[in-house]
Amino acid sequence: MELDNTKEANGSTPRKRENGLHLRPVSPEASGVGLPYAPVDWPKRGDVWTWKVGRRVAITGHFLDRYLYPPKRLHKLENSGKKRGLASKLSVERYVKTAFPGADNNAFFASFSWKVPEKKHSLTNG
């Protein structure tokens, strides 16, 4: 991972880059839609995944608790129909293998950043 020395609009923190994506640090319990922390156009064009982070942060400054939510149209494939977060990289891998046999897990994870940097850590150690 490398640092992008371009200043954000407020002129504060450099953003980290991974897989060519600019990683914007986020606050605890933040959530969002699509890139850079969730895939877009996967498995079909127009599919947008969502993400959320918890409160715990690793010494590296990345959130330990990180959730990925499949696009709404895929909720129907699950028994409950509820929006269910996938709480680990392993659970995401298993979901992708089960729901999309033959899908390339490496390509899936290369399309977004699994690691989400915390805002506080970036400000104090950036």
VOLO-422060 format. One record per residue: residue number from 1; residue in one letter; x, y, z of N, C-alpha, C in turn. Coordinates in steps of 0.1 Angstrom, whole numbers, plus 2048, in hexadecimal, padded with zeros to 3 digits. Layout:
nr	rest	nx	ny	nz	cax	cay	caz	cx	cy	cz
NUM	A	X	Y	Z	X	Y	Z	X	Y	Z
...
END
This chain:
nr	rest	nx	ny	nz	cax	cay	caz	cx	cy	cz
1	M	809	7F4	800	800	800	800	809	80C	800
2	E	805	816	7F8	80D	823	7F8	805	82E	7FC
3	L	80C	839	7FF	804	845	803	803	84F	7F7
4	D	7F8	855	7F6	7F5	85F	7EC	7F6	86C	7F3
5	N	800	874	7EF	803	881	7F7	7FA	88C	7F3
6	T	7F0	889	7EA	7E6	893	7E6	7DE	896	7F3
7	K	7DC	8A3	7F6	7D4	8A7	801	7C6	8A6	7FE
8	E	7BE	8A2	808	7AF	8A2	806	7AA	8B1	805
9	A	79E	8B3	803	798	8C0	801	79B	8C9	80D
10	N	79B	8C4	819	79E	8CC	825	7AD	8CE	827
11	G	7B5	8C8	81F	7C4	8CA	820	7CA	8C2	82B
12	S	7C4	8B7	830	7C9	8B0	83C	7D1	8A4	838
13	T	7CB	899	837	7D1	88C	838	7D4	886	82A
14	P	7E0	880	827	7E2	879	81B	7DA	86C	81C
15	R	7D5	868	810	7CD	85C	810	7D6	850	80C
16	K	7D3	844	811	7DA	838	80D	7D4	833	800
17	R	7DD	82B	7F9	7D8	825	7ED	7DA	816	7ED
18	E	7D1	80F	7E8	7D1	800	7E8	7CA	7FC	7DB
19	N	7D0	7F3	7D3	7CA	7EF	7C7	7C6	7FB	7BE
20	G	7CE	806	7BF	7CB	811	7B7	7C0	81A	7BC
21	L	7BA	816	7C7	7AF	81E	7CD	7B4	827	7D7
22	H	7AE	833	7D8	7B1	83D	7E3	7A9	839	7EF
23	L	7AF	836	7FA	7A8	831	806	7A6	83D	80F
24	R	79A	841	811	797	84D	819	794	847	827
25	P	79C	84C	831	79A	847	83F	78C	84A	844
26	V	786	841	84C	778	843	850	777	843	860
27	S	76C	848	865	76A	847	873	764	83A	878
28	P	765	836	885	75F	82A	88A	750	82A	886
29	E	74B	81E	883	73D	81C	880	738	823	873
30	A	742	826	86B	73E	82C	85E	739	822	854
31	S	732	826	84A	72D	81D	840	72D	824	833
32	G	72C	81C	828	72C	822	81B	728	819	810
33	V	728	81E	804	724	816	7F8	72F	815	7EE
34	G	732	809	7EA	73B	808	7DF	74A	80B	7E2
35	L	751	80F	7D8	75F	811	7D9	763	81D	7E2
36	P	76E	81C	7E9	779	812	7E8	778	806	7F1
37	Y	76D	805	7FA	76D	7FB	803	763	7F0	801
38	A	75C	7F0	7F5	753	7E6	7F1	752	7E5	7E2
39	P	750	7DA	7DC	750	7D9	7CE	744	7DF	7C7
40	V	746	7E3	7BB	73B	7E8	7B2	73B	7E0	7A5
41	D	730	7DF	79F	72E	7D7	793	733	7C9	794
42	W	730	7C3	7A0	733	7B5	7A2	728	7AE	7A9
43	P	723	7A3	7A5	727	79B	79A	721	7A1	78C
44	K	717	7A9	78D	711	7AF	781	713	7BE	781
45	R	713	7C4	775	713	7D2	774	708	7D9	77B
46	G	70B	7E3	783	700	7EA	78A	6FF	7E5	799
47	D	705	7D9	79C	705	7D4	7AA	70F	7DD	7B2
48	V	70A	7E2	7BD	713	7EA	7C6	712	7E4	7D4
49	W	71D	7E0	7DA	71E	7DB	7E7	71F	7E6	7F1
50	T	71C	7E4	7FE	71E	7EE	808	727	7E9	813
51	W	72C	7F2	81B	736	7EE	825	733	7F6	832
52	K	738	7F0	83D	737	7F7	84A	743	7F3	853
53	V	748	7FB	85B	753	7F8	865	74D	7F9	873
54	G	754	7F2	87C	751	7F3	88A	759	7FD	891
55	R	75C	7FA	89E	764	804	8A6	772	7FF	8A8
56	R	775	7F2	8A8	783	7ED	8AB	78C	7F0	8A0
57	V	798	7F4	8A4	7A3	7F8	89A	7B0	7F0	89D
58	A	7B6	7EA	893	7C2	7E3	895	7CE	7ED	896
59	I	7D9	7E9	89B	7E5	7F2	89D	7E9	7F8	890
60	T	7E6	7F1	885	7E9	7F7	878	7E1	802	873
61	G	7D6	805	87B	7CD	810	878	7C1	80C	86F
62	H	7BF	7FF	86D	7B4	7FA	865	7A9	7F4	86E
63	F	79D	7F5	86A	792	7F0	873	793	7E1	873
64	L	791	7DB	87F	790	7CD	881	782	7C8	87D
65	D	778	7CF	881	76A	7CC	87E	766	7D2	871
66	R	763	7CA	867	760	7CF	85A	755	7C6	853
67	Y	74B	7CC	84E	740	7C5	849	73D	7C8	83A
68	L	73A	7BE	832	737	7C0	824	729	7BB	822
69	Y	721	7C3	81B	713	7BF	818	711	7BE	809
70	P	70B	7B2	804	709	7B1	7F6	6FE	7BA	7F1
71	P	6FE	7BC	7E4	6F3	7C5	7DE	6E5	7C0	7E1
72	K	6DC	7C9	7E2	6CE	7C6	7E5	6C8	7BA	7DD
73	R	6CA	7BA	7D0	6C4	7AF	7C8	6C9	7A1	7CD
74	L	6D5	7A1	7D3	6DA	794	7D8	6D4	78F	7E5
75	H	6CD	798	7EC	6C7	794	7F9	6BC	78A	7F7
76	K	6B6	78A	7EB	6AB	781	7E8	6B1	773	7E7
77	L	6BE	771	7E4	6C4	764	7E3	6C6	75D	7F0
78	E	6C6	765	7FB	6C7	760	808	6B9	75C	80E
79	N	6B9	753	817	6AC	74F	81C	6A5	75A	823
80	S	6AB	762	82B	6A4	76C	833	69F	778	82C
81	G	6A6	77B	821	6A3	787	81A	6A7	794	821
82	K	6AD	793	82D	6B2	79E	834	6C0	7A2	82F
83	K	6C3	7AF	832	6D1	7B4	82F	6DA	7AE	83A
84	R	6E3	7A6	836	6EC	79F	83F	6FA	7A2	83C
85	G	701	7A7	846	70F	7AB	844	718	79F	845
86	L	722	79E	83C	72C	794	83C	738	79A	845
87	A	73B	794	850	743	79A	85A	752	796	85A
88	S	756	78E	850	764	78A	84F	768	788	840
89	K	774	788	83E	779	786	830	776	777	82C
90	L	777	76E	836	774	760	833	765	75E	830
91	S	75C	765	838	74E	764	835	74A	76A	827
92	V	751	774	823	74F	77A	815	754	770	80B
93	E	75F	76A	80D	764	760	804	75A	754	802
94	R	755	74F	80E	74C	744	80D	73F	748	806
95	Y	73A	754	809	72E	759	803	730	75A	7F3
96	V	73B	75F	7EF	73D	760	7E1	73E	753	7DA
97	K	745	749	7E1	746	73C	7DB	739	735	7DA
98	T	731	737	7E5	723	730	7E5	71A	736	7DB
99	A	719	744	7DB	70F	74B	7D3	713	74B	7C4
100	F	721	74B	7C2	726	74D	7B4	731	742	7B1
101	P	72D	736	7B0	737	72B	7AD	73F	72F	7A1
102	G	74C	72D	7A2	755	730	797	75A	73E	796
103	A	755	747	7A0	759	755	7A0	768	755	7A5
104	D	76F	75F	7A1	77D	760	7A5	77E	769	7B2
105	N	780	763	7BD	781	76A	7CA	78C	774	7CA
106	N	797	771	7C4	7A3	77B	7C3	79F	787	7BB
107	A	798	785	7B0	794	791	7A8	789	799	7B0
108	F	781	792	7B7	776	799	7BF	77D	7A2	7C9
109	F	787	79D	7D1	78D	7A5	7DC	797	7AF	7D6
110	A	79C	7AD	7CA	7A4	7B7	7C4	79D	7C3	7BF
111	S	78F	7C2	7BE	787	7CD	7B9	784	7D8	7C3
112	F	788	7D6	7D0	786	7E0	7DA	790	7DD	7E6
113	S	790	7E6	7EF	799	7E5	7FB	792	7DE	806
114	W	797	7D3	80B	791	7CD	817	795	7D5	824
115	K	7A1	7DA	824	7A5	7E2	830	7A0	7F0	82F
116	V	79A	7F5	83A	794	802	83B	79C	80A	846
117	P	7A3	814	842	7AB	81C	84C	7A2	825	855
118	E	7A6	826	862	79F	82E	86B	7A3	83D	86A
119	K	79A	846	86B	79D	854	86A	7A7	859	874
120	K	7A4	856	881	7AD	85B	88C	7BB	857	88A
121	H	7BD	84A	887	7CA	844	885	7D2	84B	87A
122	S	7CB	84E	86F	7D1	855	864	7D5	863	867
123	L	7CD	86A	870	7D0	877	873	7DC	878	87D
124	T	7DE	86E	886	7E8	86F	88F	7F5	869	88A
125	N	7F4	85F	881	800	859	87C	803	85B	86D
126	G	7FB	864	867	7FC	865	858	807	86F	855
END
